[in-house]
Amino acid sequence: AVGANGPFIVEDAAKDPRTAGHQAIGPWGVGSWAGFPIVTTDGHAIGTMCVIDANPRQWKPQELETLATLARAVSNEINLRISLSTAQSALATANAALSVSQDLARSLQESLLPPVLRPVPGMDASARYLAATGDVEVVGDFYDLFNARGPWWTAVMGDVCGKGLEAAKVTALARYTLRADAGDHLSPAEVLDRLNSAMRAQRAPRFLTAVQATFRTTPAGAAGRLCLAGHPPALIRRADGRVQQTGLPGTLLGVMPTVSLSDVRFRLAPGDLLFLYTDGACEARPDPSKPLPHRPIFDEEALAEALAETCGMDAADTNARIAEVLAGHHGGWASDDTALLSLRVPPRP
């Protein structure tokens, strides 16, 4: 049945020319034979379901049909087990690949963010990154804090459109361009304008929004200039808990050859805090798959109210509290990644 790749029916093994004289007929006591192949899904015979009678006989159609049914049943069971084994192997391979992909994404994401913020003399600084729920891709949110030159420091935050390697390329280009130019130009608007030119020259595949603040400490606290490039306004939490928006709307980067960007001066007194964030903090929404009570989007007004409630907290505690408020609003399901950066002038003893 295997060699014939089909039914092999013999009613008298001693006389049938296909079996007569075969060396197994006598030892096996074969008088008649009926066999059907066991086949794979592609029709390849891998075994046989057969019946042997010691005497010659005429096989009844019902007997042959029963044997054929048994052969088909065994074939189906074997094929099912092969398919299951193949699927399990494929799933194991996919899970291993996913694990590697997640590890690579996390490593690349971490390489695009400073592991520890460099301390600013006379100020309290902290940053926090909150990944979107279930996200295994490299995302475009980034932040940085570094010494520009002399007493001047630069804090920057950006949000690249999209995810994956293309977003990572733009993030890397933005971070290193900003670091290279911030020391030469203390105007954030000038630095962001140069970043726009660099993105256009490199034909960056994604656009980005950004906020940059260049500042220095003073006897009265801190002072500097801030520029928005298509980014949500920065927030200043005063020592008494009042929250103010700062920054003028500007053009996002990487699209137009000419952008409109403006510097705005700001001052921080002891106890004041400058808060930078990406849009994940002002567009949080609850998980649509869960039957939670209807809640509006956590907008800029809600973010300002939450920041006001952190009055008296240092930079790290402020970021932690905002993260808790966002998690409570969206029920543990973050629709977008979020970056937070706080700069605080410590209150005087």
Buried (B, 14 or more C-beta within 10 A) or exposed (E): BBEEEEBBBBBBBBEBEEBEEEEEBEEEEBBBBBBBBBBEEEEEBEBBBBBBBEEBBEBEEEEBEEBBEBBBEBBEEBBEEEEEEEEEEEEEEEEEEEEEEEEEBEEBBEEBBBEEBEEBEEBBBBBBBBBBBEBBBBBBBBBBBBBBEEEBBBBBBBBBBBBBEBBBBBBBBBBEBBBEBBBEBBBBBBBBBBBBBBBBEEEBBBBBBBBBBBBBBBEEBBEBBBBBBBBBBBBBBBBEEEBEEBBBEBBBBBBEEEBEBBBBEBBBBBBBBBBBBBBBBBBBBBBEEEEEEEEEBBEBEBBBEBBBBBBEBBBBBBBBBBBEBBBEBBBEBBBBBBBBBBBBBEEEE
